Amino acid sequence: MHNRRLSLWATWLLVAVFVLSGCAPRTNVGSASTGVDASAKLVVDLPAIAINISETGVASLGNVPIAQLGSLVGLDLSALSVPEAWVDFLVSGNIQHLQINNTASGLLILVNGERIPSLSYEGGALTATAEALSSLGMAVPMLDIMLPMVNKLGLGIVVRFPVAEGIAAIPLYVNGNGSAAAIAQKAQKDFLMAVGAPPRINLPVFYKPDGSWTVGNLTETEWSALTGMPFYALQMNPFWVNRLSLSGIAQLGISTSQAGIQISINGNALPTLTWADGEVLHLLNLADQTGLLDMIAPGMNMNEMLAMISQLLPMITTADFDLTVHMPDSALARR
């Protein structure tokens, strides 16, 4: 038994050596431990694990296939391989690497060294998420304990794909004047200088137990008559009105700002979907270069569409928009 345990620990140690030998730099490394008394609080802050995908889709750490490492500890990791057709698609679209990076402030997702929409969970957003899931009857065992610990874990993974012959390698982290972040931030600044203040829209919606609603003391019928637009589709099924009210949910909100898109429940903010650093612009550029936009909207002039969206983005990403849905009192909803 003793020899078996030593053998097991030696195997895990060997796997750890292979993993650490395949590490890469991680953005915001050290943020999870900033200002933390290491003797009193849990902190895990590690470099990113680098996984290389071959032209045939085989995943490896360094030169060792991951499936082979898994076999050392009795795990089947063959599912981590990538279908060869996907590899061909990514290579043809010049997608060279993908990063998923957990930091003290959020979960960052980068493609080709630049961010796409990610999650920011500063403050009590993670605790609010666990409480919201619990109130909706979707509680997961230990989730209320685990979620608040997420921002103590500094972990990351970098997945590298083959690079087509003759194509320049893209750095793991791209910044500077040519980056999507710099372009988007300049466009936002120019837009705000032109209009003076960000656009502001505030829509408080008050629902009744029967699923009807009012905005500004006007009913959906009055709004339809006033605008000539049909608003009846915004009615809510009374079952869901009652269900949400009985769950203790008095308010549901969705808002936007320069930081991104945020959902709140009873005034408690959940994680923010970020767009402050050119994430949407970079995502659109990636969709264009890989041909996804042509697949979604065949026959459209993509250059004209992207130019139009690029003009609208500064207005959208700087707007202060707030839609707050107010549910009826739970006692009223039961009637």
N, C-alpha and C positions, 0 to 999 in steps of 0.2 A: 504493500500500500504506500509506504514512504517513497519507494523508488518511482511508483506511478505518479505521485504528486510532483516529485522533482522533474520527471519527464514532461508533465503537463506545463509546469511553470517555465521550464526551459523552452518549450515550443512557443508559448505565448511571448516569451522574451525575444525569441528569434523573429516572430512576426512583428513585434514592436520595433525591432531594429530595422527591419525592411520598411515599415511604415515611416519611421522617422527619417530614414535615408531618402525617402521620396517626398520630402517637404518642400514647400515654396513659401516666399514671403506673404504675409497676410496683412491687408490694409487695416488700420486701427489696432494693430497688435499692441497689447498692453493696456487698452482702454478698460478691459474688464477688471483690472487690478488697480487702476488709478485711485488713489486715496483710500485704499482698503487695507485694514490691518490684517495681514495674512494669517496671524495667529488666532483671529477671532471669526473670520468669515470665509465662506466657501468661494474659491476662485479657481477657474480652470482657464488658462490662457496659453494657447499653443500655436505654432506655425500652421499654415494650411497644408493639408495632405494633397500631394499632386498625383493625379491618375492620368496615365497616357493611354489614349485609344489608338490602336493600330488601324491600318487601312482596311483590315478585315473585321474590325470591331472588337478585337481582343483588348480587354482592360488590364493594365499592369501598373505596378509600383516599381519605379526604376526599370529594371529589365526582367522582373519576375511577374508572371501573370497572376492576377488576383485570385483566380480560381485555384491556382496551385497553393497560394498562401492559405486559402480557406481549407483546403484538404489537410493541411498540417494540424488544424485545430478541429477537424471534423465538421466543417461548415461547407455547404454547397453555395458558392458565390458565382456560379456560372451565369446567373441571371443578370449580373452586372455588365455583361458584354453588350455591345451596341449592334443592332442589325446593320449589315454592310450597306444596305440601301440608304439608311440614315446617315452613315458616314459619308457616302458619296454626295448626298444632298448638302451636308454641312460644308464639305470641302469645296463643292462647286459654288456655294454661297460665301466662301471665305470666312466661315465661322471657325476661329482658331482656338478659342478657349472660353470656358464657362466657369464662373466662380460663384460659390455660395458661401457667404461669410457672416457669421454671427458675432455681433459686437455688443458692447454695453448699451448702445443706443438703438440697435435694430438689426434686422436681417438684410444684408446687402446682397443683391444679385447683379453680377457684372458679366457682360458678354463682350468679348474682344477688348477687355480692359476698361469699359465704361458701363455705368449703371443703366439698368432698365428699372421700371417701377418696382420698388422694394418696400419693406415694412419698417416703420419707425415705432418703437414702443417705449419711449421715455415716460417717466412719471409712473402713474399707476395703471397704465393701459393693460398690462398683462393680468393684473389682479382683477380688473374690471371685466376682462374677457372670460376668465374662469367663473366669475359671479354671474355673468350674463348667460353662459351656457347652462349653468346649474339652474337658474331661474326658468329657463325654457325646457327643463327636463332632459337636457342633453349632457348631464354630468358624467364625467369620466373619472374613474377612481384615481385619486392622488393628483388630478389635474390642478386643483386649487392650490396644491403645495408645489407642484413642479413648475407651473407657468411663471410664478414670480421669481424663480431661480434662473430663468433662461438668460437674462442679461448678466448673469455672473459667469457665463460660459463663453469664452473666446475661442471659437472653433471655426474652421473653414476647410473648404475643399476646392481644388482647382482641377478641372477636367480639360486636358489638352487633346485637340484633334489634329490629324495630319494637315500639313500645309501644302497646297498645290505647288508644283514646280514653277519657279520664276516669281512667286508671290513673296513679298517682303513680310518678315515676321512682325507681328503686332505685340508691343510690350504688354505685360500683365496689367499695368496700370497706365491709363492714358489721361493726360491733362494738358492744359495749355490752351492757346488761342484757337486751335483747330478742333478742340473737343466739342462734343455735343453740349456739355455743361456750360462751357464758355459762350457758345453761340446762343443758347437758350437764355442764359442770364443777361446777355447784352440786349437781346430782343425784348425781354421783360422790362429792363431798365429804360430802353428807348420808348416802349409803349407807355410806361407810367409817366415819363417826362412829357409825352405828347398829350395825355388825357388828364394829368394832374393828380388823379386819385384812382385807386382800383375800383372796378365796377362792384356794386353792392346789391344783392338780392336776398331778401329775408321772407320766407314763406312759412308762417305757422298754420298747420292744418289741424283742425279739431274734428275728431271722429265722434259719431254718436253710436249707441249700442246697435242700431240697425244697419250700420255700415255706411251711412251717409256722412257727409262732411261739410264743413264751412271754412272759408278763408276770408279774413277781413269782414266777418259777419255776413258774408254772402254765401248762399247755398250753391251746390253744383248746377242746379237749374238756372239760377240767376247768373252764374258765371258763363254758362253756355249761351244764354240770351244776350249777355253783354258783349261777348267776344265772337259769337258765331261758331265757336269750336265745341265739339262734344267732349265733355268732361265726365260722362257717366262711367267710363271705364275705371275711374279712380275709386269707385265705390269698393268697399271691402266686405268680404263675406262675414256676416255676423258671428259665425263660429270663431274666426280668427280674432275678431275684436274681443269676444268674450275670453278666448284662450290667452291672449296677450294681457288683458286686464287682470285676469285671475292670477297670472304669473307675477304680478306686481310690477309690470312694465307700464309706466305712466307716459314716458316719452321715448320716441325713437328719432334720432337725428342723423342727417348726412350733411356734411359741410365741406367746402373747399376753401383753400387759401393758397398762398405761395408755397407752403410746405407740402401740400398734397390733398388727398381726399380722406376725410375722417368720419367714422361712424361713432355715434354715442348712444348709450342706453341710460335713461334716467339721469342725463347730464354727465355720466361717466364716459370718458373718451376711450375707445378701443384703439388698437394700433392703426397708424396712419399709412396709407398707400402713398409713397413719396413721388414727387415730380419736380422738386426744386432744382435739381442738378441736371436738367436736360434728359431725364429718363425717358419721357414720352418721345422726344425728338429722336433719340438714339434707337428706341424700339421701332419707330417708323422707318428709319434708315435701314435697320437690319431686315425688316419685313420687305423693303423694296429690293435690297441687294440679293436676297435669297429667292425672290420671285413670289413670295407669299401674297403680296398685294395683287399681283396678276391673277393668282388662283382665286382670291376672294372676289375680285371685281374684274372679270375678264372683259377685254374690249375697251376699258377706260384708259384715258391718257393719264398715266401715273405721274408724270412730271407736273402736269397741271393740278392734279389732285393734291400732291405733296406740297406744291407751292401755296395752294389755298389753305391747307391745314397749317402750314408753317406761319401763315399770316394770322390765323385764328388762335394759335397756341398761346402767344403772350397774353391775350385777353382772357383766355380760359384759365391759364395757370396763375394769374394774378387776381382773379375775381374772388370776392368774399361772398360766397353763396351759402345760404343756410336754409335747409328744409327740415322743420321739426314737426313730427307727427305726435299729436297729443291724444292719448287714448282716454276713453271715459273711465270714471271711477269704477273700481271692481264691483262695488256694491250695486251701482247703477247697471252695470253690464249683466248682472245676474238676473235682472228683472225680465 
